[in-house]
Amino acid sequence: MLQYLYYLVYMFTGMLMTILFAIAYVRITPARELYLIQQGNLACALSLGGAIIGFCIALVSAMTHSFSLLNFVLWGLGASVVQIGVYFAASKIIRNVANELENNNVAVGAFCCALSIAIGLLNAACLVS
């Protein structure tokens, strides 16, 4: 019976961390992703979606390798910093990345998505106990 409680605690914590990551991401990055996604901007949807997927990939690894809930949360915080850093790294590779995303440059959105997922996979592989 205790394993079901652990499941619920980790599932709720993971979902909460994903929501908090998404909120922090859209507040820190200069593009108005949610507004633009509502307007049909595919580039922003790809970029934000890739960041969330990349974060969740690392979160899954943190969940499976953590020895406690606190350890899981700390690894999740680290994963969020890495994923937000990916956005700013992309802005060094592609000049005016926020403007390109706002102008619905799908190629830039796809690049940001792929970069976020790739770094999320690398980050996940590094999260070992």
Secondary structure, 3 states (H helix, E strand, C coil): CHHHHHHHHHHHHHHHHHHHHHHHHHHHCCCCHHHHHHCCCHHHHHHHHHHHHHHHHHHHHHHHHCCCHHHHHHHHHHHHHHHHHHHHHHHHHCCCHHHHHHCCCHHHHHHHHHHHHHHHHHHHHHCCC
